Amino acid sequence: MVTILGRAKINLTLDILGLREDGFHEIATVMQSLALADTLTLTRQEEGITLRVDLPGLETDERNLAHRAAALVRKECGVRGGVHIDITKRIPVAAGLAGGSADAAAALRGMNELYALGLSDDRLCTLGAQLGSDIPFALMGGTVLATGRGEVMQALPDFPATYVVLAKPPVAVSTPWAYRSYDAQPPGFHPDNAAFLEALERGDRMRCAELVCNVLEPVTETAHPVIADYRTRMRAHGALCAMMSGSGPTVFGLFAEERAAAEAAEAFRLETDAAVHLTCTAGKYGE
């Protein structure tokens, strides 16, 4: 039996550079892993893949990314035995926090450990990229500049330890819809990733907070004005910055002090319909 954590992520910056020949978008994004995590427990069984999730309504067959990750390892590595995967969900679903990718990454690492396959991190990332663009980052964690489809990663200095409040409004956002909407009417601004990386190199959290930027935010916010409301509320409660993660709809606030973050989280629970989580930034996998 093996137990692995699959950590959530936020995008501190997200830029779209154009549409690629393969139909994907070329992006440049600074991604940050969080302590908030799903827990996957993998147990050997004689054959096949079975999966249980403690959240009703989630797929437990090959539509589930963790299931597909286990199947890919069995196929690529000639694993004859099976696996049962038990997932305890803490990362909100369809929230822009890469919960599915986190579970897939954990399943890849879990299978590697369960069957003592000896796969390198590079090999795991190559396998993960076959399943989803965020999975290589979810495997590595920490603070990363991701380019290409998101699978080309440059490790960065750790973002200074920071408390994070997540607030997911009760709306659903389709990632393909968000990107199509962006293509139809791209905003007239882009994040200054170079300046962000310079500030990160100095460990200047305040400057980094000033430079957070997500080009998908106005797209999703137009359809769901609650996102703008949540950002305003976060700042009113003392957040260093407040922004939507990924294609949304989750809004995150960065806080220097735990007390302020806890008070903001409690206010969101009392005053809104959001699913709220208080967490913090996390380092690379295994740290």
FENNOR-V922121 format. One record per residue. N is the residue number from 1. RES is the residue in one letter. SS is DSSP state (alpha for helix, beta for strand, coil for the rest). D_FIRST is the distance of its C-alpha to the first C-alpha in Angstrom with 2 decimals. Layout:
n=N res=RES ss=SS d_first=D_FIRST
n=N res=RES ss=SS d_first=D_FIRST
//
This chain:
n=1 res=M ss=coil d_first=0.00
n=2 res=V ss=beta d_first=3.80
n=3 res=T ss=beta d_first=6.87
n=4 res=I ss=beta d_first=10.16
n=5 res=L ss=beta d_first=13.69
n=6 res=G ss=beta d_first=16.27
n=7 res=R ss=beta d_first=19.68
n=8 res=A ss=beta d_first=22.96
n=9 res=K ss=beta d_first=26.06
n=10 res=I ss=beta d_first=29.79
n=11 res=N ss=beta d_first=32.61
n=12 res=L ss=beta d_first=35.12
n=13 res=T ss=beta d_first=37.41
n=14 res=L ss=beta d_first=37.42
n=15 res=D ss=beta d_first=40.18
n=16 res=I ss=beta d_first=40.86
n=17 res=L ss=beta d_first=42.94
n=18 res=G ss=beta d_first=43.73
n=19 res=L ss=beta d_first=42.65
n=20 res=R ss=coil d_first=41.35
n=21 res=E ss=coil d_first=42.51
n=22 res=D ss=coil d_first=39.09
n=23 res=G ss=coil d_first=39.51
n=24 res=F ss=coil d_first=37.10
n=25 res=H ss=beta d_first=38.46
n=26 res=E ss=beta d_first=38.79
n=27 res=I ss=beta d_first=37.47
n=28 res=A ss=beta d_first=37.42
n=29 res=T ss=beta d_first=35.17
n=30 res=V ss=beta d_first=33.95
n=31 res=M ss=beta d_first=30.45
n=32 res=Q ss=beta d_first=28.81
n=33 res=S ss=beta d_first=25.24
n=34 res=L ss=beta d_first=24.80
n=35 res=A ss=beta d_first=22.66
n=36 res=L ss=beta d_first=22.24
n=37 res=A ss=beta d_first=18.82
n=38 res=D ss=beta d_first=16.56
n=39 res=T ss=beta d_first=12.94
n=40 res=L ss=beta d_first=10.37
n=41 res=T ss=beta d_first=6.89
n=42 res=L ss=beta d_first=5.60
n=43 res=T ss=beta d_first=4.54
n=44 res=R ss=beta d_first=6.81
n=45 res=Q ss=beta d_first=10.18
n=46 res=E ss=coil d_first=13.52
n=47 res=E ss=coil d_first=15.24
n=48 res=G ss=coil d_first=15.93
n=49 res=I ss=beta d_first=14.40
n=50 res=T ss=beta d_first=14.26
n=51 res=L ss=beta d_first=14.16
n=52 res=R ss=beta d_first=15.01
n=53 res=V ss=beta d_first=16.81
n=54 res=D ss=coil d_first=18.31
n=55 res=L ss=coil d_first=21.57
n=56 res=P ss=coil d_first=23.94
n=57 res=G ss=coil d_first=25.61
n=58 res=L ss=coil d_first=23.05
n=59 res=E ss=coil d_first=22.48
n=60 res=T ss=coil d_first=19.31
n=61 res=D ss=coil d_first=20.55
n=62 res=E ss=coil d_first=21.52
n=63 res=R ss=coil d_first=23.55
n=64 res=N ss=coil d_first=20.50
n=65 res=L ss=alpha d_first=19.96
n=66 res=A ss=alpha d_first=16.16
n=67 res=H ss=alpha d_first=16.51
n=68 res=R ss=alpha d_first=19.14
n=69 res=A ss=alpha d_first=17.21
n=70 res=A ss=alpha d_first=14.45
n=71 res=A ss=alpha d_first=17.45
n=72 res=L ss=alpha d_first=19.29
n=73 res=V ss=alpha d_first=16.74
n=74 res=R ss=alpha d_first=16.61
n=75 res=K ss=alpha d_first=20.40
n=76 res=E ss=alpha d_first=21.22
n=77 res=C ss=alpha d_first=19.04
n=78 res=G ss=coil d_first=19.56
n=79 res=V ss=coil d_first=15.98
n=80 res=R ss=coil d_first=16.62
n=81 res=G ss=coil d_first=13.32
n=82 res=G ss=beta d_first=12.26
n=83 res=V ss=beta d_first=9.62
n=84 res=H ss=beta d_first=9.53
n=85 res=I ss=beta d_first=9.84
n=86 res=D ss=beta d_first=10.74
n=87 res=I ss=beta d_first=13.33
n=88 res=T ss=beta d_first=15.22
n=89 res=K ss=coil d_first=18.52
n=90 res=R ss=coil d_first=20.75
n=91 res=I ss=coil d_first=22.55
n=92 res=P ss=coil d_first=25.58
n=93 res=V ss=coil d_first=25.79
n=94 res=A ss=coil d_first=28.62
n=95 res=A ss=coil d_first=29.62
n=96 res=G ss=coil d_first=30.09
n=97 res=L ss=coil d_first=27.01
n=98 res=A ss=coil d_first=24.84
n=99 res=G ss=alpha d_first=22.11
n=100 res=G ss=alpha d_first=21.38
n=101 res=S ss=alpha d_first=21.44
n=102 res=A ss=alpha d_first=19.10
n=103 res=D ss=alpha d_first=16.49
n=104 res=A ss=alpha d_first=17.18
n=105 res=A ss=alpha d_first=16.92
n=106 res=A ss=alpha d_first=13.51
n=107 res=A ss=alpha d_first=12.41
n=108 res=L ss=alpha d_first=14.20
n=109 res=R ss=alpha d_first=12.67
n=110 res=G ss=alpha d_first=9.08
n=111 res=M ss=alpha d_first=10.12
n=112 res=N ss=alpha d_first=11.99
n=113 res=E ss=alpha d_first=9.35
n=114 res=L ss=alpha d_first=6.78
n=115 res=Y ss=coil d_first=10.05
n=116 res=A ss=coil d_first=11.91
n=117 res=L ss=coil d_first=14.75
n=118 res=G ss=coil d_first=16.66
n=119 res=L ss=coil d_first=18.06
n=120 res=S ss=coil d_first=20.42
n=121 res=D ss=alpha d_first=20.80
n=122 res=D ss=alpha d_first=23.94
n=123 res=R ss=alpha d_first=22.35
n=124 res=L ss=alpha d_first=19.68
n=125 res=C ss=alpha d_first=22.65
n=126 res=T ss=alpha d_first=24.65
n=127 res=L ss=alpha d_first=22.10
n=128 res=G ss=alpha d_first=21.78
n=129 res=A ss=alpha d_first=25.58
n=130 res=Q ss=alpha d_first=25.78
n=131 res=L ss=alpha d_first=24.14
n=132 res=G ss=coil d_first=25.78
n=133 res=S ss=coil d_first=27.95
n=134 res=D ss=coil d_first=26.00
n=135 res=I ss=alpha d_first=22.63
n=136 res=P ss=alpha d_first=23.63
n=137 res=F ss=alpha d_first=24.61
n=138 res=A ss=alpha d_first=21.45
n=139 res=L ss=alpha d_first=19.58
n=140 res=M ss=alpha d_first=22.01
n=141 res=G ss=beta d_first=23.14
n=142 res=G ss=coil d_first=25.99
n=143 res=T ss=beta d_first=29.54
n=144 res=V ss=beta d_first=30.42
n=145 res=L ss=beta d_first=33.46
n=146 res=A ss=beta d_first=32.37
n=147 res=T ss=beta d_first=35.02
n=148 res=G ss=beta d_first=35.48
n=149 res=R ss=coil d_first=33.45
n=150 res=G ss=coil d_first=31.24
n=151 res=E ss=coil d_first=29.34
n=152 res=V ss=beta d_first=31.68
n=153 res=M ss=beta d_first=30.55
n=154 res=Q ss=beta d_first=32.44
n=155 res=A ss=beta d_first=30.68
n=156 res=L ss=coil d_first=32.95
n=157 res=P ss=coil d_first=33.48
n=158 res=D ss=coil d_first=31.29
n=159 res=F ss=coil d_first=33.02
n=160 res=P ss=coil d_first=34.27
n=161 res=A ss=coil d_first=32.01
n=162 res=T ss=coil d_first=33.06
n=163 res=Y ss=beta d_first=32.28
n=164 res=V ss=beta d_first=31.78
n=165 res=V ss=beta d_first=32.72
n=166 res=L ss=beta d_first=31.58
n=167 res=A ss=beta d_first=33.70
n=168 res=K ss=beta d_first=33.03
n=169 res=P ss=coil d_first=36.04
n=170 res=P ss=coil d_first=35.70
n=171 res=V ss=coil d_first=36.62
n=172 res=A ss=coil d_first=34.89
n=173 res=V ss=coil d_first=35.53
n=174 res=S ss=coil d_first=35.02
n=175 res=T ss=alpha d_first=34.33
n=176 res=P ss=alpha d_first=36.47
n=177 res=W ss=alpha d_first=39.22
n=178 res=A ss=alpha d_first=39.18
n=179 res=Y ss=alpha d_first=39.59
n=180 res=R ss=alpha d_first=42.30
n=181 res=S ss=alpha d_first=44.11
n=182 res=Y ss=alpha d_first=43.99
n=183 res=D ss=alpha d_first=45.51
n=184 res=A ss=alpha d_first=48.26
n=185 res=Q ss=coil d_first=49.26
n=186 res=P ss=coil d_first=47.65
n=187 res=P ss=coil d_first=48.46
n=188 res=G ss=coil d_first=50.86
n=189 res=F ss=coil d_first=48.57
n=190 res=H ss=coil d_first=45.67
n=191 res=P ss=coil d_first=43.54
n=192 res=D ss=coil d_first=44.83
n=193 res=N ss=alpha d_first=41.69
n=194 res=A ss=alpha d_first=43.69
n=195 res=A ss=alpha d_first=44.90
n=196 res=F ss=alpha d_first=41.44
n=197 res=L ss=alpha d_first=40.03
n=198 res=E ss=alpha d_first=43.01
n=199 res=A ss=alpha d_first=42.44
n=200 res=L ss=alpha d_first=38.73
n=201 res=E ss=alpha d_first=39.74
n=202 res=R ss=alpha d_first=42.01
n=203 res=G ss=coil d_first=39.39
n=204 res=D ss=coil d_first=41.85
n=205 res=R ss=alpha d_first=39.82
n=206 res=M ss=alpha d_first=42.98
n=207 res=R ss=alpha d_first=44.17
n=208 res=C ss=alpha d_first=40.80
n=209 res=A ss=alpha d_first=40.96
n=210 res=E ss=alpha d_first=44.42
n=211 res=L ss=alpha d_first=43.23
n=212 res=V ss=coil d_first=40.30
n=213 res=C ss=beta d_first=41.24
n=214 res=N ss=beta d_first=39.78
n=215 res=V ss=coil d_first=42.10
n=216 res=L ss=coil d_first=40.35
n=217 res=E ss=alpha d_first=41.02
n=218 res=P ss=alpha d_first=44.63
n=219 res=V ss=alpha d_first=43.68
n=220 res=T ss=alpha d_first=41.15
n=221 res=E ss=alpha d_first=43.25
n=222 res=T ss=alpha d_first=46.27
n=223 res=A ss=alpha d_first=44.46
n=224 res=H ss=coil d_first=42.79
n=225 res=P ss=coil d_first=45.14
n=226 res=V ss=alpha d_first=42.76
n=227 res=I ss=alpha d_first=41.00
n=228 res=A ss=alpha d_first=44.23
n=229 res=D ss=alpha d_first=44.51
n=230 res=Y ss=alpha d_first=41.04
n=231 res=R ss=alpha d_first=41.87
n=232 res=T ss=alpha d_first=45.12
n=233 res=R ss=alpha d_first=43.46
n=234 res=M ss=alpha d_first=40.93
n=235 res=R ss=alpha d_first=43.81
n=236 res=A ss=alpha d_first=45.85
n=237 res=H ss=coil d_first=43.15
n=238 res=G ss=coil d_first=43.26
n=239 res=A ss=coil d_first=40.73
n=240 res=L ss=coil d_first=41.48
n=241 res=C ss=beta d_first=40.97
n=242 res=A ss=beta d_first=39.70
n=243 res=M ss=beta d_first=38.67
n=244 res=M ss=beta d_first=36.80
n=245 res=S ss=coil d_first=33.53
n=246 res=G ss=coil d_first=33.26
n=247 res=S ss=coil d_first=35.05
n=248 res=G ss=coil d_first=34.60
n=249 res=P ss=coil d_first=35.17
n=250 res=T ss=coil d_first=33.32
n=251 res=V ss=beta d_first=35.63
n=252 res=F ss=beta d_first=34.42
n=253 res=G ss=beta d_first=36.47
n=254 res=L ss=beta d_first=36.11
n=255 res=F ss=beta d_first=37.16
n=256 res=A ss=coil d_first=38.08
n=257 res=E ss=coil d_first=37.72
n=258 res=E ss=alpha d_first=35.03
n=259 res=R ss=alpha d_first=37.73
n=260 res=A ss=alpha d_first=39.32
n=261 res=A ss=alpha d_first=36.04
n=262 res=A ss=alpha d_first=35.20
n=263 res=E ss=alpha d_first=38.72
n=264 res=A ss=alpha d_first=38.50
n=265 res=A ss=alpha d_first=35.23
n=266 res=E ss=alpha d_first=36.85
n=267 res=A ss=alpha d_first=39.98
n=268 res=F ss=alpha d_first=38.14
n=269 res=R ss=alpha d_first=36.45
n=270 res=L ss=alpha d_first=39.90
n=271 res=E ss=alpha d_first=42.04
n=272 res=T ss=coil d_first=40.11
n=273 res=D ss=coil d_first=37.85
n=274 res=A ss=coil d_first=35.24
n=275 res=A ss=beta d_first=31.51
n=276 res=V ss=beta d_first=31.37
n=277 res=H ss=beta d_first=28.76
n=278 res=L ss=beta d_first=29.54
n=279 res=T ss=beta d_first=27.41
n=280 res=C ss=beta d_first=28.17
n=281 res=T ss=beta d_first=27.96
n=282 res=A ss=coil d_first=24.98
n=283 res=G ss=coil d_first=24.94
n=284 res=K ss=beta d_first=23.28
n=285 res=Y ss=coil d_first=19.56
n=286 res=G ss=coil d_first=18.29
n=287 res=E ss=coil d_first=21.53
//
